[in-house]
Amino acid sequence: MNKYECLFIINPDAASERFAAVTATIAKDVERFGGTIEKTEEIGQKVLCYPIAHCNEGFYYQINFAMPPAAVSDFKRRCVLNADVLRYLIQVTEK
């Protein structure tokens, strides 16, 4: 299993109303694809450099996890399908 770091920009409306549900969905997706969560961090709300989906601000949420490399593409697909996630970036931290 490789170790990954993923940074999410979550819609601020979702972050204020249903943030726990959005983060729980992300955690379930990691576990669904055979991963284990090592660390999570709520960075907070920040102003974006340019609007994304008519949002000028976004809530930043970081998660560190271990997952088999073959399952990462399926996890990425789930991130794209999540309407509350404006953007995400997955980076390998350790192989």
Secondary structure, 3 states (H helix, E strand, C coil): CEEEEEEEEECHHHHHHHHHHHHHHHHHHHHHCCCEEEEEEEEEEEEEEEEECCEEEEEEEEEEEEECHHHHHHHHHHHHHCCCEEEEEEEEEEC
